[in-house]
Amino acid sequence: MKVIRYSRAFKVQVVREVEAGELCAHRVRHKYGVRGSGTVLRWVRQFGNGKHGKIMRVERADEQSENERLRRQLRQAKEALADAHMELALEKAFLAEACEQLDQSVEGFKKKRAGEPRTGRGKRSRR
């Protein structure tokens, strides 16, 4: 199969014809005998003014508001996760400091306390 190379000037001329709107890319391709079915469209994307060959996304107003709501919800979830990480880091640092003052290792403290009942935080005391 014979490979055909086209000059930049030729490609630009073909693109101008397509952008002028007289013929579609398919017709211009046949007019000049360009073999590749997607070649002219590729030239239009490469050398064109951007009017043709670009992919556009059109959204309805309710889709835009849904996207914005989801972005806001994601941002809030990220902030909550960051807050939880910060709180956990502070609790670990506090526990390490408390264990150091008690001259005890954190691991030892956790092992000792693992079998003990909770102190009742969050529960009502019985009278």
Secondary structure, DSSP 8 states (H G I E B T S, - for coil): -------HHHHHHHHHHHHHTSS-HHHHHHHHT---TTHHHHHHHHHS-SSSS-------HHHHHHHHHHHHHHHHHHHHHHHHHHHHHHHHHHHHHHHHHTT--HHHHHHHHHSS----TTS----
